[in-house]
Amino acid sequence: MSSNAPTWKLDAAEILDVRPVLEQGGEPFVQIMETAERVPMGKSLVLIAPFEPAPLYEALGARGFSHATERVSDDEWIIRFVRER
């Protein structure tokens, strides 16, 4: 499998791995939103999750982010949210 994830991570303004929060039974939504707010225009937030976080596409899309998603393995998804506006 060819992966763009390493490039995404290098170019990110913020990288957030929510797997530990979820493993402990936590809910990372607020942390994700707060982290996204710090991302400058044209830069990205790279989110690492154990599943595809489809509800975030609409939530962050409403805040001016586009996204690209890559499934790295059964329990690792890399999502690049780019602030477009």
FENSULJO-V390426 format. One record per helix or strand. SS is the DSSP state (a for helix, b for strand). FROM is the first residue (numbers start at 1). LEN is the number of residues. Records with the same first field share a line. If there is no record, write none. Layout:
SS = FROM-LEN  FROM-LEN
This chain:
a = 5-7  19-5  29-9  54-8
b = 14-4  44-6  65-9  76-8
